Amino acid sequence: MVESTAFAIAFLGGLTPALFWLWFWLREDREQPEPWGLIILAFFAGMMVVPATLPLQKFATSLYTGDTLILVWVVIEEVLKYTAALVAILWHKDVDEPIDLIIYMIIIALGFSAMENALFMFNPLTQGEFWNSVLTTNFRFLGATLLHVLSSGTLGVFMAISFYKPTVQKLLYSLYGLFIAIVLHALFNFFIIDASGETILGVFLFVWFGIIVLFLLFEKVKIIEAAHYALQRK
C-alpha cells in the first residue's frame, strides 16, 4: 500500500475510536459544555505529546531493559500528558469548574491515544496487512484508548477534588494523582505483556472496572461542585 494512503487510513483509524469516546465524555458535561476551541486545542495538544514522547522513549531504551524500561516509558507518557495540560489548557479562564479538569485531562488522553493508535496501524498497512491493522484498532478501542482515559482521568479527579483548596494542597493532590495514573498505566502494561488468550479478558476487565470507578468519581465531583455553589449562595 502507498505510504500516503496508509497514513490517511491509519490516521482515520486512530481518530475514530478517540472521537467516539470524546463524544461519550463530553455528554457528561453537556449542562455546561466547554468551548469547542479549547476542546480542539486540548485534543491537538494530546496528539503532539506523541512525537515528544518517542525520542525520550528511544533514549530510555538505551539505558534500561525489561520491567524498568516499561515503567520509564509509562512515566514519560503520563508526565508529558500532564505537562501538555498545564502548558496548553489548565491556565485558561474557561477552566473554571472542578469537572473541567477531568474533562480536559480526558481530552488530552484521547488526543494522545488517537495519534498513538495511528502509529500502531501504520506499519501493518504499509505491509499490506489490512486485517491485522483492523484488529489492532479494535483491540486499542477497547483497551489502550480506555487505559489512557483512565490514567489521565484519574489525575483529573485528584485535581478536581483539590480545586477549592490552597495552592500547596492542589500541588500535593496533583502529584498523588500523577503517581496513581502511573501505577494504573504500568499495571496494565505489565499485565498485557504477559497475557495470553485466556487472561487477556481479565486485563480488559481491569480497565473497564477502572472506567466505571472513574465514572462514579466524575459524578462525585459534580456533587462537590454543586455543594460548593450552594454554600456560595448562602
Buried (B, 14 or more C-beta within 10 A) or exposed (E): BEEEEBBEBBBBBBBEBBBEBBEEBBEBBEEEEBEEEBBEBBBBBBBBBBEEBEEBBEEBEEEBEEEEBBBBBBBBBBBBBBBBBEEBBBEBEEBEBBBBBBBBBBBBBBBBBBBBBBBBBBBBBBEEBBEBBBEBBEBBBEBBBBBBBBBBBBBBBBBBBBBEEEEEEBEBBBEEBBBBBBBBBBBBBBBBEEBEEEEBEEBBEBBBEBBEBBBEBBEEBBEBBEEEEEEEEE
